[in-house]
């Protein structure tokens, strides 16, 4: 995740690209938009496989997985404006994500914020079913 609150954090501080959708928005369309905004490129695959929903940090997350070719080192995030330091009156711009990377599943479990780890279990189960 990006911004000053997450600076220099690693284990337990990574997140799946995500965003909120309004009542009249299609969740899958929003997922495509948020992916592109956060990583700077479109979703690299036509077929997205649903990993379902779960509640994490008070938000309802709906996640999809895809197979594709994505150069994580080329990720370029959009930015947001935040008063920083707090109560300083100084507005600064920060990237929504500060970096992107690929990890083996075991390492991803330690990197991802705790509330999103169940999506890794769902992905592993889905892949095991596809490969058997």
C-alpha positions as CSV (number, residue, x, y, z in Angstrom):
1,X,0.0,0.0,0.0
2,X,1.1,3.5,-0.6
3,X,1.1,6.7,1.4
4,X,3.0,7.8,4.5
5,X,1.2,5.4,6.9
6,X,2.6,2.4,5.1
7,X,6.1,3.8,4.3
8,X,8.9,1.3,5.1
9,X,6.5,-1.4,6.0
10,X,6.7,-4.8,4.4
11,X,5.3,-8.0,6.1
12,X,1.6,-7.6,6.6
13,X,1.5,-4.4,4.6
14,X,0.8,-5.6,1.0
15,X,-2.7,-5.5,-0.5
16,X,-4.6,-6.8,-3.4
17,X,-5.6,-3.9,-5.8
18,X,-9.0,-2.8,-4.6
19,X,-11.5,0.0,-4.6
20,X,-15.1,0.8,-3.6
21,X,-18.0,0.6,-6.0
22,X,-21.2,2.5,-5.8
23,X,-24.7,1.0,-5.7
24,X,-25.2,1.5,-9.5
25,X,-21.7,0.2,-10.5
26,X,-20.9,-3.3,-11.7
27,X,-18.3,-4.7,-9.3
28,X,-16.3,-6.4,-12.1
29,X,-16.1,-3.1,-14.1
30,X,-14.9,-1.3,-10.9
31,X,-12.3,-4.1,-10.4
32,X,-10.9,-3.5,-13.9
33,X,-10.8,0.3,-13.3
34,X,-9.1,0.0,-9.9
35,X,-6.5,-2.4,-11.2
36,X,-5.6,0.0,-14.0
37,X,-5.5,3.0,-11.6
38,X,-3.4,1.3,-9.0
39,X,-1.0,-0.5,-11.3
40,X,-1.0,1.7,-14.4
41,X,-1.9,-1.0,-16.9
42,X,-5.1,-2.8,-17.8
43,X,-6.0,-6.3,-16.4
44,X,-3.7,-8.6,-18.4
45,X,-6.3,-11.3,-19.1
46,X,-9.7,-11.7,-20.6
47,X,-11.0,-14.4,-18.2
48,X,-11.3,-13.5,-14.5
49,X,-12.0,-16.2,-12.0
50,X,-14.0,-15.2,-9.0
51,X,-12.4,-15.8,-5.6
52,X,-15.6,-14.6,-3.8
53,X,-16.1,-12.1,-1.0
54,X,-15.0,-11.6,2.5
55,X,-15.1,-8.8,5.1
56,X,-11.7,-7.3,5.9
57,X,-11.0,-4.1,7.8
58,X,-14.7,-3.3,7.8
59,X,-14.9,-3.5,4.0
60,X,-16.6,-6.1,1.9
61,X,-13.9,-7.3,-0.6
62,X,-14.8,-9.1,-3.8
63,X,-11.7,-10.5,-5.6
64,X,-11.0,-12.1,-8.9
65,X,-7.9,-13.9,-10.2
66,X,-6.4,-14.1,-13.7
67,X,-3.5,-15.6,-15.5
68,X,-1.6,-13.1,-17.5
69,X,1.8,-11.4,-18.1
70,X,2.3,-8.4,-15.9
71,X,5.7,-6.8,-15.3
72,X,5.3,-5.7,-11.6
73,X,8.4,-3.6,-11.8
74,X,6.7,-1.4,-14.4
75,X,3.7,-0.6,-12.1
76,X,2.8,3.1,-11.9
77,X,0.1,4.1,-9.5
78,X,-2.3,7.0,-9.5
79,X,-1.9,9.5,-6.6
80,X,-4.0,10.9,-3.8
81,X,-3.6,14.1,-1.8
82,X,-3.3,14.0,2.0
83,X,-2.4,16.5,4.7
84,X,1.0,15.4,5.9
85,X,2.3,15.5,8.5
86,X,-1.1,15.5,10.3
87,X,-2.4,18.9,11.3
88,X,0.5,20.6,9.5
89,X,-1.6,22.3,6.9
90,X,0.7,21.0,4.2
91,X,-1.0,19.0,1.5
92,X,1.2,16.4,-0.3
93,X,0.6,13.9,-3.1
94,X,1.3,10.2,-2.6
95,X,1.1,7.2,-4.8
96,X,-1.9,4.9,-4.0
97,X,0.6,2.0,-4.1
98,X,4.3,2.4,-3.5
99,X,5.4,-0.9,-5.3
100,X,4.2,-4.1,-6.8
101,X,5.8,-7.5,-6.9
102,X,5.2,-11.2,-7.4
103,X,5.7,-13.6,-4.5
104,X,5.6,-17.4,-4.1
105,X,2.4,-18.4,-2.2
106,X,4.2,-19.0,1.1
107,X,5.9,-15.6,1.1
108,X,2.7,-13.9,-0.1
109,X,1.0,-15.2,3.1
110,X,3.5,-13.1,5.2
111,X,3.4,-10.0,2.9
112,X,-0.4,-9.7,2.5
113,X,-2.5,-7.8,5.1
114,X,-4.0,-10.5,7.3
115,X,-7.6,-9.9,6.3
116,X,-6.9,-10.7,2.7
117,X,-4.9,-14.0,3.2
118,X,-8.0,-16.2,2.8
119,X,-8.1,-15.2,-0.8
120,X,-4.7,-16.9,-1.2
121,X,-6.3,-20.1,0.1
122,X,-9.1,-19.8,-2.3
123,X,-6.7,-19.2,-5.2
124,X,-4.6,-22.2,-4.2
125,X,-7.8,-24.4,-4.0
126,X,-8.9,-23.1,-7.4
127,X,-5.6,-23.8,-9.0
128,X,-5.4,-27.3,-7.5
129,X,-8.8,-28.1,-9.0
130,X,-7.7,-26.8,-12.4
131,X,-4.6,-28.8,-12.4
132,X,-6.1,-32.1,-11.2
